[in-house]
Amino acid sequence: MKFLMRTAKKYIKKMDIWDFSLLKICLSAMGILIGIGISDEKKKSVGIVAMFVFIATYIPLIAKYIGVVFEEKQHKDSNMDDDCFELLD
């Protein structure tokens, strides 16, 4: 859980205004998908549009977050390597 929180904070620090916009659109689309309360005739078309909006915004957000996770893992692994060499000095 600590790793998740640390990488999420690091990701938030890297976000720009466009990332926050995508996040808001993504969450709005998810809210529409969860809380569709319209007539049966329109429910399917609204749901399809919301699904595409959600997918179009979710993919770039998660791709950037995964990049942060890999950066963090590489940084952690490189620190471990440095520590090992320090023991030899």
Beta strands, then each sheet from edge to edge (+ up, - down):
end
